[in-house]
Amino acid sequence: MVNATVTYYLLVAATVAASYRASAARILGVFPHHGYSHHMVFLPYLRTLADRGHDVHVISNFDSSHPRITDISVAGFMPMSNNNVTFPDSAGRFGVVGALTDMFELYGLAETTEGVFDAPAVRSLLDDRTASFDLVIAEHFNSELPLGFAAKYRAPFILLSSCPLTPWTMSLVGQPQQIAYRPSVFSGLPERMDLGQRLTNTAVAVVSGAVFRFMNRPWSQRTLRKRMGLDVSLDELASNVSLVLVNTHWSLNGVSPAMAAVKEIGGMHVIPPKQLPVVSTYKI
């Protein structure tokens, strides 16, 4: 009799739990980088979260074009370079010198993201003491200013990468760089490298990671202190990332072991093709 009663109450509890509707999360996406080629990779993910009932707010330079996403626009508060990059300007710059050139350019681009704090919509959000978020989603590229929002709202955060993982993103989750047989993202080297190319690959990975570690991250930390009043260690804060989603796929980027916190999402931005209209043929 006792067993029957216990079983009954367990079944009732299980039924109630199964029928209980999960509450939606308040999610803040922070994407200050002005490159649309990056943002277009993340938009389908953000739209899908909104489609599934979550309350999504997005700080970016672009319109999400979704009725359930609240756009917090920073357009006009940082320079835009869409469709203004000529191919020769970025061609042939590989190796250590090319990596240094790229890193200094990325540092300059990172400085432009400070304009996010000049946007009235962002200032209004930061001044709202009642605002809270359950999750922060941000791109991890040339600037770590988005991590300040995770610190302010004391929310877990997910980092996205629109390109193969950079050395400074790998270091956050203990992802091995495997530089002996995997070309660094800034190296421009082939998958099959000879000894000289492997030495170059090692130098590129070390140099690019060091530039970010000693230039980009300290700048982000100073800016967060000045703009948000946050006295945080980005070394410690960034390493608390819950998940890293990277726009790669083994079919294009090769097979390699990955840490549990790293998930490949290559092709996430590819929209299923629309069905072609039915065309009837008539004999003339």
N, C-alpha and C positions, 0 to 999 in steps of 0.2 A: 504493500500500500504506500509506504514511504517512497519507494523507488518510482512508483507511478506518479505521485504528486510532484516529486522533483523533476521528473521528465516533462510533466505538463508545464511547469513554470519555465523550464529551460526552453521548451518549444515556443511559449508565449513571448519570452524575451528575445529569442532569435527572430521571430516574426516581426516584432516591433522594430528591432534593429535593422532588419532587411528592408522594411518599408519606410524607414526614416529618410527623409530627403536631405542630402548633404547640402550644407550652406556654401554659397559661392565665396571665393577668396577675393580680397582687394589686392590687385597686382599693379605695381608701378614699373613701367619700362623706361629706362633712361638711355637715350642714344644721341649724344650731342655731336658725334662725328657727322660732317656734312656730306659724306659720300653716299649717294643713292645706291650705288652698286653694293654697298654693305647693307643698307637698310632694307633693300628689296629681298634680301635673304631672310630677314627676321620677320617681315610683315605677315607672311602666312602663319607663322607660329603664334603671333600676337592675335591675329584674327580668329584662329582656331580656339584659343583660350576664351575669347569673347563669345564665340559661337556656343561654347559649352557652359555659358552662364556666369563666367567670372566677370568681376567689375574691373576692367582694364583701363589704366591711365597711362599715356605714353608721352614722354618728353622727347621731342625730335624736331628736325627741320622739315618734316614731310607730313602730309595728310594721310591718315590711316584709311580713309574712305570706308569706314565701317560704322554703322549706327550705334553699336554697343561699345565703341572705344572712345574715351574722352581724350582728345588730343590737347596737349599742352605745348603750344608751338613756340619754338625759339628761332624761327625763320627771321632773317634780317639782323640778327645779333652776332653773326659770325660770317666771314667771307665764304662764298660758295664757289666751287670750281667744276660744277657739272658740265661735261662736254667741252671743257677748256684745256684739257691735257693733250698735248701733241705726242705722238708715238716716239719720235727721236729723243725727246726729253727723258724718257724712261728706259731706253733701249741700251743694251751693252754695258750696263753698270752692275757687274757682278764681282765676286771676290771680296776681299777685305775692304778695299777702297769703296766699292759699290755699296757694301753693307753699311759702312760709316756714313756715306752720303745719304742713303735711305734713312738711317736712324736720325740724322740731324734734320732731315725733312719732316720725319714723323714728329720730332720734338716741336718743330715750328707749327705743325698742324695741331698738336696737343694744346699749345698755348691759345689757339683760336677757340677751343672748347670752353674757355673761361667765360665766353659770352653767354653761356647758358644761364648764368646768374644775373644777367642784365635784363632778361626777358621778364616783363611784368607778370605773366602767368606763373612763372617759376617762383618769383618773389612772393606772389600771393599764396602759393602752395606752401612755401617754407614758413611763411608768417602765420599760417593757420595752425593753431595749437591743437585743434581737434582732429587734424588729419592723421591717419594711421594706415599702414599697409601690412599685409600678411606675407608678401613676397616682393622682392626687387629683382628685375631682370635687366641685365646691362651687357653692352658689348665690351670686351676686354681687348683693346687695340693699342692706341698710342697714349691714352689718358686714363687715369683711374679716378677721375672726379665723380663718376657715377657711384662709386663705392661709398661716398659720403652720404648718399641718400639711404643706403642700407644701414649705415651707422646711426643716422638721425632717427630713423623709424624702428631701429632695433629689429630688423627683419632679416630672415635668411635670404640669400641671393644666389642667382644662377647667372653664370657668365656665358656669353655667346661669342663665337669666332666665325667670321665670314670667310676666313682663309685657313690654310693649315696652321696648326698651333705654333705660336711664337715661343722662343725660349723662355720668356718671362711668364707666359701663361702655363707652360709645362711645369715650371718650378713650383707653382702654387699647389699642385696636387701630387707632386713627386713623380711626374711622368718622365721616364728616361728619354733623353733626346736621341739616343741610338745614332750618334753622329758618325760612327764608323761605316754605316751602310745606308743611312737615310739622309738625303740632302736637307740642310737647314733651309727654312722658308726664304731667306734672303740670299742664298748662295747661287742660285741659278744653275746648279750642277746636275748632271744626269744621275739616274738611279744607280748605275754601275760606275763606280768611281775607282780610279787608280790611286796609288799611294799619295801622289802629289795633290790630287783633288780631295782626298780624305783629310790631309793636313789643312788645306784651305777651308774645307767644311768645318773643321774643328775651330779654326781661328774665327770664322764668320759667326758661328754659334756663340763663342765666348765673347767676342767683341759686341755683338748686338745685344746680348743679355746684359753685359756690363754697362753699356750706354743707357739702357732703360733703367737699370738698377740705381745708377748714380746721377741720372739727369731727369728722366721723366717722372719717376716715382717721387723723388724729393720735391719736384715742382708741384705735383698733384697734392702732396701733403701740405705744402706751404699755402697753396690756393684754398684748400678746404679749411685751413685754419683762418685764413683771411676772410673768406666769403661765407662760411657756415659756422665759424666759431668752434670747429671740431678739433680737439687736440687728440688725434688718434695716430697710431702707428699703422701705416699702410702695409708694412711687412707682415704684421700680425693679422690685420683685418682681412687682407686679400687671401690669406691662407685659410680663412674660414669658409671659403666658397663651398657650396653644397653640391654643385653640379656644373660641368663644363660641356657645352654642346658645340661641336665643331663641324663646319661645313666641308667635310671630306667624306670620301667613300673608298673602300678598299679596291674597287674596280678601277679607280683612277689614280689613287694615291698609294696603292700597295698595301699589303697586309703587314700589320705590326701589332705587338702587344700593347694594351692600353690599361691604365688604371681604372678602377671601378667608377670613379667620378667623371670619367671622360666618355662621352657618347658621340659617335659619328651620326650626323644627320644630313649627309650629302644628298642633295636633290629635294630637300624639304620645300624649297621655294618653287619647284617645278609644278605648275598647275596642270591638272589632267586636261587633255585636249577636249574641245567641244565636239560633239557628234556632228558629222557633216550632214547637210540637208539631203534628203532623198531626191534624187534626180531621175525623173522618168524619161525613158527614151521612146520615141515614136518613129515608126517607119514612114518615110515620106515617099 
